[in-house]
Amino acid sequence: MKREDLKNLGLTDEQIEKVMAEHGKDITSLQEKVNGLTNERDGLKSQLDERDQQLVNLQKNSKNVDDLNEQIKQLQSDNKKANEEW
């Protein structure tokens, strides 16, 4: 929204200032929401990266099938618990 557009609609300078102030509040509110969602997204990406790394480590470090199955069950349980907390 531009001041020029409002002026072309016949608004006074005082009215334009009020409209722009309200518009600024809306923009600020939306920017805060975007920042919050961005932080949440980054946190979730971090969790996914950590889980991926756990699986890679699991694959490298497991010596037998029973050990691998037990570790997978533990990770699945941990991941389920983390999902429930979210």
SELOPA-665849 format. One record per atom (N, C-alpha, C): residue in one letter; atom name; y, x, z. Coordinates in nm, 3 decimals, decimal comma. Layout:
% SELOPA-665849
(site "A"; "CA"; (Y; X; Z))
...
% end
This chain:
% SELOPA-665849
(site "M"; "N"; (-0,116; 0,085; 0,000))
(site "M"; "CA"; (0,000; 0,000; 0,000))
(site "M"; "C"; (0,123; 0,091; 0,000))
(site "K"; "N"; (0,209; 0,066; -0,094))
(site "K"; "CA"; (0,329; 0,149; -0,106))
(site "K"; "C"; (0,452; 0,067; -0,070))
(site "R"; "N"; (0,550; 0,137; -0,017))
(site "R"; "CA"; (0,677; 0,073; 0,020))
(site "R"; "C"; (0,742; 0,007; -0,102))
(site "E"; "N"; (0,730; 0,074; -0,215))
(site "E"; "CA"; (0,791; 0,025; -0,338))
(site "E"; "C"; (0,732; -0,112; -0,376))
(site "D"; "N"; (0,601; -0,126; -0,358))
(site "D"; "CA"; (0,536; -0,254; -0,389))
(site "D"; "C"; (0,589; -0,365; -0,299))
(site "L"; "N"; (0,607; -0,333; -0,171))
(site "L"; "CA"; (0,659; -0,432; -0,077))
(site "L"; "C"; (0,804; -0,469; -0,111))
(site "K"; "N"; (0,881; -0,368; -0,150))
(site "K"; "CA"; (1,020; -0,393; -0,185))
(site "K"; "C"; (1,027; -0,484; -0,308))
(site "N"; "N"; (0,935; -0,461; -0,404))
(site "N"; "CA"; (0,931; -0,545; -0,525))
(site "N"; "C"; (0,893; -0,689; -0,493))
(site "L"; "N"; (0,825; -0,709; -0,380))
(site "L"; "CA"; (0,790; -0,845; -0,338))
(site "L"; "C"; (0,905; -0,916; -0,268))
(site "G"; "N"; (1,015; -0,842; -0,247))
(site "G"; "CA"; (1,134; -0,902; -0,189))
(site "G"; "C"; (1,145; -0,887; -0,039))
(site "L"; "N"; (1,066; -0,799; 0,019))
(site "L"; "CA"; (1,073; -0,777; 0,164))
(site "L"; "C"; (1,193; -0,689; 0,198))
(site "T"; "N"; (1,249; -0,712; 0,316))
(site "T"; "CA"; (1,361; -0,629; 0,362))
(site "T"; "C"; (1,305; -0,498; 0,415))
(site "D"; "N"; (1,394; -0,402; 0,435))
(site "D"; "CA"; (1,352; -0,272; 0,488))
(site "D"; "C"; (1,287; -0,287; 0,626))
(site "E"; "N"; (1,342; -0,376; 0,706))
(site "E"; "CA"; (1,286; -0,401; 0,840))
(site "E"; "C"; (1,145; -0,459; 0,830))
(site "Q"; "N"; (1,126; -0,552; 0,740))
(site "Q"; "CA"; (0,993; -0,611; 0,721))
(site "Q"; "C"; (0,894; -0,508; 0,669))
(site "I"; "N"; (0,941; -0,425; 0,579))
(site "I"; "CA"; (0,855; -0,320; 0,523))
(site "I"; "C"; (0,811; -0,225; 0,634))
(site "E"; "N"; (0,901; -0,188; 0,723))
(site "E"; "CA"; (0,868; -0,099; 0,835))
(site "E"; "C"; (0,760; -0,161; 0,923))
(site "K"; "N"; (0,773; -0,290; 0,953))
(site "K"; "CA"; (0,675; -0,358; 1,037))
(site "K"; "C"; (0,538; -0,365; 0,969))
(site "V"; "N"; (0,539; -0,396; 0,841))
(site "V"; "CA"; (0,413; -0,402; 0,765))
(site "V"; "C"; (0,347; -0,264; 0,763))
(site "M"; "N"; (0,425; -0,162; 0,739))
(site "M"; "CA"; (0,371; -0,026; 0,732))
(site "M"; "C"; (0,318; 0,019; 0,868))
(site "A"; "N"; (0,385; -0,020; 0,976))
(site "A"; "CA"; (0,339; 0,016; 1,110))
(site "A"; "C"; (0,204; -0,050; 1,138))
(site "E"; "N"; (0,189; -0,178; 1,105))
(site "E"; "CA"; (0,062; -0,248; 1,126))
(site "E"; "C"; (-0,047; -0,190; 1,038))
(site "H"; "N"; (-0,011; -0,156; 0,917))
(site "H"; "CA"; (-0,107; -0,095; 0,825))
(site "H"; "C"; (-0,153; 0,041; 0,880))
(site "G"; "N"; (-0,062; 0,115; 0,937))
(site "G"; "CA"; (-0,096; 0,244; 0,998))
(site "G"; "C"; (-0,193; 0,228; 1,113))
(site "K"; "N"; (-0,176; 0,122; 1,194))
(site "K"; "CA"; (-0,269; 0,096; 1,304))
(site "K"; "C"; (-0,409; 0,069; 1,251))
(site "D"; "N"; (-0,416; -0,010; 1,144))
(site "D"; "CA"; (-0,546; -0,041; 1,084))
(site "D"; "C"; (-0,614; 0,086; 1,032))
(site "I"; "N"; (-0,536; 0,169; 0,967))
(site "I"; "CA"; (-0,590; 0,293; 0,911))
(site "I"; "C"; (-0,640; 0,383; 1,023))
(site "T"; "N"; (-0,565; 0,394; 1,131))
(site "T"; "CA"; (-0,605; 0,477; 1,244))
(site "T"; "C"; (-0,735; 0,426; 1,306))
(site "S"; "N"; (-0,745; 0,296; 1,322))
(site "S"; "CA"; (-0,865; 0,236; 1,379))
(site "S"; "C"; (-0,987; 0,264; 1,290))
(site "L"; "N"; (-0,969; 0,247; 1,162))
(site "L"; "CA"; (-1,080; 0,272; 1,069))
(site "L"; "C"; (-1,118; 0,420; 1,066))
(site "Q"; "N"; (-1,019; 0,507; 1,075))
(site "Q"; "CA"; (-1,048; 0,651; 1,075))
(site "Q"; "C"; (-1,127; 0,690; 1,199))
(site "E"; "N"; (-1,095; 0,629; 1,313))
(site "E"; "CA"; (-1,170; 0,655; 1,436))
(site "E"; "C"; (-1,316; 0,611; 1,421))
(site "K"; "N"; (-1,337; 0,496; 1,356))
(site "K"; "CA"; (-1,473; 0,448; 1,333))
(site "K"; "C"; (-1,549; 0,544; 1,241))
(site "V"; "N"; (-1,481; 0,589; 1,137))
(site "V"; "CA"; (-1,543; 0,684; 1,044))
(site "V"; "C"; (-1,582; 0,812; 1,117))
(site "N"; "N"; (-1,492; 0,862; 1,202))
(site "N"; "CA"; (-1,522; 0,983; 1,276))
(site "N"; "C"; (-1,641; 0,964; 1,370))
(site "G"; "N"; (-1,648; 0,849; 1,436))
(site "G"; "CA"; (-1,760; 0,819; 1,523))
(site "G"; "C"; (-1,892; 0,814; 1,447))
(site "L"; "N"; (-1,890; 0,747; 1,332))
(site "L"; "CA"; (-2,011; 0,737; 1,251))
(site "L"; "C"; (-2,050; 0,873; 1,193))
(site "T"; "N"; (-1,952; 0,953; 1,158))
(site "T"; "CA"; (-1,981; 1,087; 1,107))
(site "T"; "C"; (-2,048; 1,172; 1,215))
(site "N"; "N"; (-1,997; 1,164; 1,337))
(site "N"; "CA"; (-2,058; 1,238; 1,448))
(site "N"; "C"; (-2,200; 1,190; 1,474))
(site "E"; "N"; (-2,221; 1,060; 1,468))
(site "E"; "CA"; (-2,355; 1,005; 1,488))
(site "E"; "C"; (-2,450; 1,054; 1,378))
(site "R"; "N"; (-2,402; 1,050; 1,255))
(site "R"; "CA"; (-2,483; 1,098; 1,142))
(site "R"; "C"; (-2,520; 1,245; 1,160))
(site "D"; "N"; (-2,424; 1,326; 1,199))
(site "D"; "CA"; (-2,450; 1,467; 1,218))
(site "D"; "C"; (-2,553; 1,491; 1,329))
(site "G"; "N"; (-2,545; 1,410; 1,435))
(site "G"; "CA"; (-2,642; 1,421; 1,543))
(site "G"; "C"; (-2,782; 1,385; 1,496))
(site "L"; "N"; (-2,792; 1,281; 1,415))
(site "L"; "CA"; (-2,922; 1,241; 1,362))
(site "L"; "C"; (-2,977; 1,345; 1,266))
(site "K"; "N"; (-2,890; 1,404; 1,185))
(site "K"; "CA"; (-2,936; 1,512; 1,096))
(site "K"; "C"; (-2,989; 1,629; 1,176))
(site "S"; "N"; (-2,921; 1,660; 1,284))
(site "S"; "CA"; (-2,964; 1,769; 1,371))
(site "S"; "C"; (-3,102; 1,739; 1,430))
(site "Q"; "N"; (-3,123; 1,615; 1,472))
(site "Q"; "CA"; (-3,254; 1,577; 1,526))
(site "Q"; "C"; (-3,363; 1,588; 1,421))
(site "L"; "N"; (-3,332; 1,546; 1,299))
(site "L"; "CA"; (-3,431; 1,557; 1,192))
(site "L"; "C"; (-3,464; 1,702; 1,162))
(site "D"; "N"; (-3,362; 1,786; 1,160))
(site "D"; "CA"; (-3,386; 1,928; 1,136))
(site "D"; "C"; (-3,474; 1,988; 1,245))
(site "E"; "N"; (-3,448; 1,947; 1,369))
(site "E"; "CA"; (-3,528; 1,997; 1,481))
(site "E"; "C"; (-3,673; 1,952; 1,468))
(site "R"; "N"; (-3,693; 1,828; 1,431))
(site "R"; "CA"; (-3,830; 1,777; 1,414))
(site "R"; "C"; (-3,900; 1,848; 1,299))
(site "D"; "N"; (-3,828; 1,869; 1,190))
(site "D"; "CA"; (-3,887; 1,941; 1,078))
(site "D"; "C"; (-3,931; 2,081; 1,121))
(site "Q"; "N"; (-3,845; 2,146; 1,199))
(site "Q"; "CA"; (-3,877; 2,281; 1,246))
(site "Q"; "C"; (-3,998; 2,278; 1,340))
(site "Q"; "N"; (-4,007; 2,174; 1,423))
(site "Q"; "CA"; (-4,123; 2,160; 1,511))
(site "Q"; "C"; (-4,252; 2,150; 1,430))
(site "L"; "N"; (-4,248; 2,074; 1,322))
(site "L"; "CA"; (-4,366; 2,058; 1,238))
(site "L"; "C"; (-4,403; 2,189; 1,169))
(site "V"; "N"; (-4,303; 2,263; 1,124))
(site "V"; "CA"; (-4,329; 2,393; 1,061))
(site "V"; "C"; (-4,392; 2,488; 1,163))
(site "N"; "N"; (-4,335; 2,491; 1,283))
(site "N"; "CA"; (-4,390; 2,578; 1,388))
(site "N"; "C"; (-4,531; 2,535; 1,425))
(site "L"; "N"; (-4,551; 2,406; 1,429))
(site "L"; "CA"; (-4,684; 2,353; 1,461))
(site "L"; "C"; (-4,786; 2,399; 1,358))
(site "Q"; "N"; (-4,747; 2,391; 1,235))
(site "Q"; "CA"; (-4,838; 2,432; 1,128))
(site "Q"; "C"; (-4,869; 2,581; 1,136))
(site "K"; "N"; (-4,771; 2,662; 1,167))
(site "K"; "CA"; (-4,790; 2,807; 1,176))
(site "K"; "C"; (-4,872; 2,847; 1,298))
(site "N"; "N"; (-4,850; 2,778; 1,408))
(site "N"; "CA"; (-4,907; 2,821; 1,535))
(site "N"; "C"; (-5,042; 2,759; 1,571))
(site "S"; "N"; (-5,081; 2,655; 1,501))
(site "S"; "CA"; (-5,205; 2,591; 1,542))
(site "S"; "C"; (-5,325; 2,673; 1,495))
(site "K"; "N"; (-5,425; 2,679; 1,582))
(site "K"; "CA"; (-5,542; 2,761; 1,553))
(site "K"; "C"; (-5,663; 2,677; 1,515))
(site "N"; "N"; (-5,669; 2,556; 1,566))
(site "N"; "CA"; (-5,783; 2,473; 1,529))
(site "N"; "C"; (-5,738; 2,327; 1,515))
(site "V"; "N"; (-5,826; 2,247; 1,461))
(site "V"; "CA"; (-5,793; 2,109; 1,430))
(site "V"; "C"; (-5,765; 2,028; 1,557))
(site "D"; "N"; (-5,842; 2,049; 1,663))
(site "D"; "CA"; (-5,821; 1,974; 1,786))
(site "D"; "C"; (-5,685; 2,005; 1,846))
(site "D"; "N"; (-5,650; 2,131; 1,846))
(site "D"; "CA"; (-5,520; 2,172; 1,898))
(site "D"; "C"; (-5,408; 2,109; 1,815))
(site "L"; "N"; (-5,426; 2,112; 1,684))
(site "L"; "CA"; (-5,327; 2,054; 1,592))
(site "L"; "C"; (-5,312; 1,904; 1,617))
(site "N"; "N"; (-5,422; 1,833; 1,629))
(site "N"; "CA"; (-5,417; 1,689; 1,654))
(site "N"; "C"; (-5,347; 1,657; 1,785))
(site "E"; "N"; (-5,374; 1,734; 1,887))
(site "E"; "CA"; (-5,310; 1,711; 2,017))
(site "E"; "C"; (-5,159; 1,734; 2,008))
(site "Q"; "N"; (-5,118; 1,839; 1,939))
(site "Q"; "CA"; (-4,976; 1,868; 1,925))
(site "Q"; "C"; (-4,907; 1,760; 1,841))
(site "I"; "N"; (-4,976; 1,711; 1,738))
(site "I"; "CA"; (-4,918; 1,605; 1,655))
(site "I"; "C"; (-4,899; 1,479; 1,738))
(site "K"; "N"; (-4,999; 1,444; 1,819))
(site "K"; "CA"; (-4,987; 1,327; 1,905))
(site "K"; "C"; (-4,870; 1,341; 2,001))
(site "Q"; "N"; (-4,853; 1,461; 2,055))
(site "Q"; "CA"; (-4,742; 1,486; 2,148))
(site "Q"; "C"; (-4,608; 1,470; 2,077))
(site "L"; "N"; (-4,597; 1,526; 1,958))
(site "L"; "CA"; (-4,471; 1,515; 1,882))
(site "L"; "C"; (-4,444; 1,370; 1,842))
(site "Q"; "N"; (-4,548; 1,298; 1,804))
(site "Q"; "CA"; (-4,529; 1,158; 1,769))
(site "Q"; "C"; (-4,480; 1,079; 1,891))
(site "S"; "N"; (-4,536; 1,108; 2,005))
(site "S"; "CA"; (-4,495; 1,042; 2,128))
(site "S"; "C"; (-4,349; 1,075; 2,161))
(site "D"; "N"; (-4,314; 1,202; 2,149))
(site "D"; "CA"; (-4,177; 1,245; 2,175))
(site "D"; "C"; (-4,079; 1,179; 2,078))
(site "N"; "N"; (-4,118; 1,173; 1,952))
(site "N"; "CA"; (-4,032; 1,113; 1,850))
(site "N"; "C"; (-4,016; 0,962; 1,873))
(site "K"; "N"; (-4,124; 0,896; 1,913))
(site "K"; "CA"; (-4,117; 0,753; 1,942))
(site "K"; "C"; (-4,023; 0,728; 2,059))
(site "K"; "N"; (-4,035; 0,812; 2,162))
(site "K"; "CA"; (-3,948; 0,798; 2,279))
(site "K"; "C"; (-3,802; 0,819; 2,240))
(site "A"; "N"; (-3,777; 0,920; 2,157))
(site "A"; "CA"; (-3,639; 0,948; 2,113))
(site "A"; "C"; (-3,584; 0,831; 2,032))
(site "N"; "N"; (-3,666; 0,771; 1,946))
(site "N"; "CA"; (-3,623; 0,656; 1,866))
(site "N"; "C"; (-3,590; 0,537; 1,955))
(site "E"; "N"; (-3,671; 0,516; 2,060))
(site "E"; "CA"; (-3,645; 0,404; 2,150))
(site "E"; "C"; (-3,514; 0,424; 2,226))
(site "E"; "N"; (-3,484; 0,549; 2,259))
(site "E"; "CA"; (-3,359; 0,577; 2,330))
(site "E"; "C"; (-3,238; 0,549; 2,242))
(site "W"; "N"; (-3,252; 0,571; 2,111))
(site "W"; "CA"; (-3,142; 0,543; 2,021))
(site "W"; "C"; (-3,127; 0,395; 2,005))
% end
